[in-house]
C-alpha cells in the first residue's frame, strides 16, 4: 500500500508543481500543502476548490475561515488600505513598492501577512490596485532599498522587508486623503 502511495505521488508531482505556479508566490506553499494532503487522503474534502479551478480570480485570495464576517478577502483588504492612504496613483514605483511592503507587514490579516515581498508579490499588488506593473519590478525593489532606504534585504535573494524609513514614509509622509 505504501509503495502505491509513493508511486501515485511521484506520478502526480509534476502536474501539482505546474498547478502551484499558477498562483501568486505568496500562496505557493499553502496550495502545495493542500494538494498533497488531498492526494494522500489526509483531508475529507478539497479545501480550495474555488482557488484551484480559477487561480486568477479574486476567490484566490478569499478568506476560508469560519468567521466570514470578521475579515475580508485580500483584494478588499488591500483596496480598503489604499483608499485610506489617499491618491496612491500619484506614487512612483518605489513608493508604491514600499506601500505594498507595509501593507503585507503591518495591515494584512494574519492569513495573508508577509514579512518579506518579492517582485511577484509586488506585481500581484499592482494588478489588485489596477496599476500598471513596473517594467522591471526587481529593480524597483532594489532602488527602494538603495536609493530611498525604504526597504531592507530579506533573508533570501530578491526578497525585501520594510525598513524604518519605509514605515515612516507610509505613516507620516504619504499625502492624507481628502
C-alpha angles and dihedrals in degrees: 000000000000092000090052091054091049091049092050092047092049091050095047099042097086092052091045090052091051091048092050090054089064091068128075110273091246088066099043096098094046095048092046091050093049093048094049093046090052093046090052092047096246094129128058093216139014103267095197104045092137093044095050096045094051113013096175096053121099088254087074086076099038120131110247097192121120092243094076094165095051100065136027126219121273096261092053092045091051095046091048090051092050091049090055091051096058128223099008091160086076093059119106118238094265092051092047090050088053091050090051092049090049092049094053094043101041112015113028116097116262091261092062101028117129127183091198134032134195136196093281093055090047092050091048089052090052090054092048089051093046088241124140108250118239115265087237111027093173090060091046090058093044091050092048086056101041104030102034102021088223094128137040129208116274127222094274132041113276093022123113135188133197116276124206090255090055092049090050091049093053096042100041114012104044112102111258118240119259 
